[in-house]
Amino acid sequence: MKLLLIEDDAQLAHWLARLLRAQDFVVDQVTDGDAADRLLLQGRYDVVLLDLNLPLLSGKGVLRRLRARQDGVAVIVLTATASLDQKVACLEMGADDYLVKPIEVRELVARIHALVRRQMPAKASELRCGDLHYDLPTRQFRLGGAALALPPRERTLLETLMLHAGQAVSRQALQDSLFGLDDEASADAIDLYLHRLRKRLEASSATIMTLRGVGWLLRLREEA
């Protein structure tokens, strides 16, 4: 999953980004609202972590612009202000959740998972494609009932395909999900990870199908 962390406190941003990356999230971070707004116009994120007191454009300004252009990305407000009036104002503006600093990372991760789960059609805790199962709260895969251990990048790629099962996912969308702003992605990285995943799924009833010129699709092998 890919997160955008918008926080102008450099020390807090570095600490949070490090801990979230240790949980295998892909994290982009920016320190002002204007830069955040530009990134949100250009890229796709699963969840936005939004401070309110930002330079150039406030957190509320970022949120207003997001919702004004009908962008439904999940937003968790992170703020030092425990004011009920401000919490209500942010939720009415379109925020999905509101956390008061100091942040407990375990709670933040649980809320991120809950928001992603809420966006699923059936709000399920587990997604399935044949004998391939994905548990949203733990972000773990099982294949035929056994744990499927994957390196972080392969897991993120398969996670992206699973979250969009039945839909084609473009190369750009896969690349965006795997790599942050500071990562260097080689031209053949996506193909390499897809090749490795296909090898791991050879005995599975789920398969990754290539749609020429469109992207890739996770679906049942019998339907491919």
C-alpha positions as CSV (number, residue, x, y, z in Angstrom):
1,M,0.0,0.0,0.0
2,K,1.2,3.5,-0.8
3,L,0.8,6.4,1.7
4,L,1.4,10.1,1.4
5,L,2.6,11.7,4.6
6,I,2.1,15.4,4.7
7,E,3.9,16.8,7.8
8,D,6.1,19.9,8.3
9,D,7.8,18.7,11.5
10,A,10.9,17.1,9.9
11,Q,11.8,15.0,12.9
12,L,8.2,13.6,13.3
13,A,7.9,13.0,9.6
14,H,11.2,11.0,9.5
15,W,10.2,8.9,12.5
16,L,6.7,8.1,11.2
17,A,7.9,7.4,7.6
18,R,10.6,5.0,9.0
19,L,8.2,3.1,11.2
20,L,5.6,2.8,8.4
21,R,8.2,1.6,5.9
22,A,9.2,-1.0,8.5
23,Q,5.6,-2.2,8.1
24,D,6.2,-2.5,4.4
25,F,4.2,0.5,3.3
26,V,5.5,2.6,0.5
27,V,5.7,6.2,1.9
28,D,6.1,9.5,0.1
29,Q,6.5,12.5,2.4
30,V,6.2,16.2,1.8
31,T,6.4,19.2,4.1
32,D,4.0,21.7,2.7
33,G,0.5,21.8,1.4
34,D,1.2,23.1,-2.0
35,A,3.7,20.3,-2.8
36,A,1.2,17.8,-1.4
37,D,-1.6,19.1,-3.7
38,R,0.6,18.8,-6.7
39,L,1.5,15.2,-5.8
40,L,-2.1,14.3,-5.3
41,L,-2.9,15.7,-8.7
42,Q,-0.3,13.5,-10.3
43,G,-0.2,10.2,-8.5
44,R,-2.4,7.6,-6.7
45,Y,-2.2,6.9,-3.0
46,D,-4.2,4.4,-0.9
47,V,-4.2,6.7,2.2
48,V,-3.2,10.3,2.9
49,L,-1.8,11.2,6.4
50,L,-2.5,14.9,6.7
51,D,-1.2,17.4,9.2
52,L,-3.3,20.6,9.5
53,N,-0.7,23.3,10.2
54,L,1.2,23.3,7.0
55,P,3.1,26.1,5.2
56,L,2.0,27.5,1.7
57,L,-1.4,25.7,1.9
58,S,-3.0,24.5,5.1
59,G,-4.1,20.9,5.6
60,K,-7.7,22.0,5.4
61,G,-6.9,23.6,2.1
62,V,-5.4,20.4,0.8
63,L,-8.5,18.5,1.9
64,R,-10.9,21.0,0.4
65,R,-9.1,20.8,-3.0
66,L,-9.1,17.0,-2.9
67,R,-12.8,16.7,-2.3
68,A,-13.7,19.6,-4.7
69,R,-12.2,17.6,-7.6
70,Q,-14.0,14.4,-6.4
71,D,-10.9,12.6,-5.3
72,G,-12.1,9.9,-2.9
73,V,-8.7,8.9,-1.5
74,A,-8.9,8.0,2.2
75,V,-7.5,10.8,4.5
76,I,-6.5,10.6,8.1
77,V,-5.9,13.9,9.8
78,L,-3.0,13.9,12.2
79,T,-3.0,17.0,14.4
80,A,-1.9,18.2,17.9
81,T,-5.3,19.8,18.3
82,A,-7.9,17.8,20.3
83,S,-10.7,20.3,19.7
84,L,-14.0,18.7,19.0
85,D,-15.1,21.6,16.8
86,Q,-12.0,21.1,14.6
87,K,-12.5,17.4,14.4
88,V,-16.1,17.8,13.4
89,A,-15.1,20.5,10.8
90,C,-12.5,18.2,9.3
91,L,-14.9,15.2,9.1
92,E,-17.6,17.4,7.5
93,M,-14.9,18.6,5.0
94,G,-14.3,15.0,3.9
95,A,-11.7,13.6,6.2
96,D,-12.2,9.9,6.9
97,D,-10.5,9.8,10.3
98,Y,-8.9,12.1,12.9
99,L,-5.9,11.3,15.2
100,V,-4.5,13.5,17.8
101,K,-0.7,13.6,18.3
102,P,1.4,12.0,19.8
103,I,0.7,9.2,17.4
104,E,0.7,5.5,18.5
105,V,1.9,3.7,15.4
106,R,0.1,0.5,16.0
107,E,-3.2,2.4,16.2
108,L,-2.3,4.4,13.1
109,V,-1.6,1.2,11.1
110,A,-4.9,-0.4,12.4
111,R,-6.8,2.7,11.2
112,I,-5.1,2.6,7.8
113,H,-6.1,-1.1,7.4
114,A,-9.7,-0.2,8.5
115,L,-9.9,2.6,5.9
116,V,-8.7,0.3,3.1
117,R,-11.1,-2.4,4.2
118,R,-13.9,0.1,4.2
119,Q,-13.2,0.9,0.5
120,M,-13.7,-2.8,-0.5
121,P,-17.1,-3.6,-2.0
122,A,-18.1,-6.1,0.7
123,K,-16.0,-4.4,3.4
124,A,-14.4,-7.9,3.9
125,S,-11.4,-8.6,6.1
126,E,-10.2,-11.3,3.7
127,L,-10.1,-11.2,-0.1
128,R,-10.0,-14.4,-2.2
129,C,-9.1,-15.4,-5.7
130,G,-9.5,-19.1,-5.9
131,D,-7.1,-20.7,-3.4
132,L,-5.2,-17.4,-3.0
133,H,-6.3,-15.6,0.2
134,Y,-5.3,-12.1,1.4
135,D,-5.9,-11.0,5.0
136,L,-6.3,-7.2,5.1
137,P,-5.6,-6.6,8.8
138,T,-2.3,-8.5,8.7
139,R,-1.5,-8.0,5.0
140,Q,-0.5,-11.7,4.7
141,F,-1.2,-14.1,1.9
142,R,-2.2,-17.7,2.1
143,L,-2.0,-20.2,-0.8
144,G,-4.0,-23.4,-0.5
145,G,-4.2,-22.8,3.3
146,A,-0.5,-22.4,3.8
147,A,1.3,-19.0,4.4
148,L,2.7,-17.5,1.3
149,A,5.9,-15.7,2.3
150,L,6.8,-12.9,-0.1
151,P,9.6,-10.3,-0.2
152,P,8.1,-6.7,0.3
153,R,8.0,-5.6,-3.3
154,E,6.4,-8.8,-4.6
155,R,3.9,-8.7,-1.8
156,T,3.0,-5.1,-2.6
157,L,2.6,-5.9,-6.2
158,L,0.4,-8.9,-5.5
159,E,-1.5,-6.9,-2.9
160,T,-2.3,-4.2,-5.6
161,L,-3.5,-6.9,-8.0
162,M,-5.6,-8.5,-5.3
163,L,-7.2,-5.2,-4.2
164,H,-8.2,-4.7,-7.9
165,A,-9.0,-8.3,-8.7
166,G,-11.1,-8.5,-11.8
167,Q,-9.8,-5.2,-13.1
168,A,-6.8,-4.5,-15.3
169,V,-4.0,-2.7,-13.5
170,S,-1.7,-0.6,-15.8
171,R,2.1,-0.6,-15.6
172,Q,2.1,2.9,-14.3
173,A,-0.3,2.0,-11.6
174,L,1.8,-0.9,-10.5
175,Q,5.0,1.2,-10.6
176,D,3.3,3.9,-8.5
177,S,2.2,1.3,-5.9
178,L,5.7,-0.1,-5.6
179,F,8.0,2.9,-5.7
180,G,8.2,6.1,-3.7
181,L,9.6,9.5,-4.8
182,D,13.1,8.6,-3.6
183,D,13.2,5.1,-5.1
184,E,14.9,4.4,-8.4
185,A,12.8,2.0,-10.5
186,S,14.5,0.2,-13.3
187,A,12.6,-0.2,-16.6
188,D,12.2,-4.0,-16.2
189,A,11.5,-4.0,-12.4
190,I,7.7,-4.7,-12.9
191,D,8.4,-7.5,-15.4
192,L,10.8,-9.1,-13.0
193,Y,8.5,-9.1,-10.0
194,L,5.6,-10.3,-12.2
195,H,7.7,-13.2,-13.4
196,R,8.6,-14.2,-9.9
197,L,5.0,-14.0,-8.7
198,R,3.8,-16.2,-11.7
199,K,6.4,-18.8,-10.7
200,R,5.1,-18.8,-7.1
201,L,1.5,-19.1,-8.3
202,E,2.1,-21.9,-10.8
203,A,0.2,-24.5,-8.7
204,S,-2.5,-22.0,-7.8
205,S,-6.0,-21.6,-9.2
206,A,-5.3,-17.9,-9.4
207,T,-3.1,-16.5,-12.2
208,I,-1.8,-13.1,-13.4
209,M,-3.0,-12.5,-16.9
210,T,-1.4,-10.1,-19.3
211,L,-3.7,-7.8,-21.3
212,R,-1.6,-6.4,-24.2
213,G,-1.3,-2.6,-24.1
214,V,-3.6,-2.4,-21.0
215,G,-1.9,-4.1,-18.1
216,W,-2.3,-7.1,-15.8
217,L,-5.3,-8.9,-14.3
218,L,-5.5,-11.3,-11.3
219,R,-8.2,-13.8,-12.0
220,L,-9.0,-17.5,-11.8
221,R,-6.9,-19.7,-14.1
222,E,-9.9,-21.4,-15.5
223,E,-11.3,-18.1,-16.7
224,A,-8.0,-16.9,-18.2
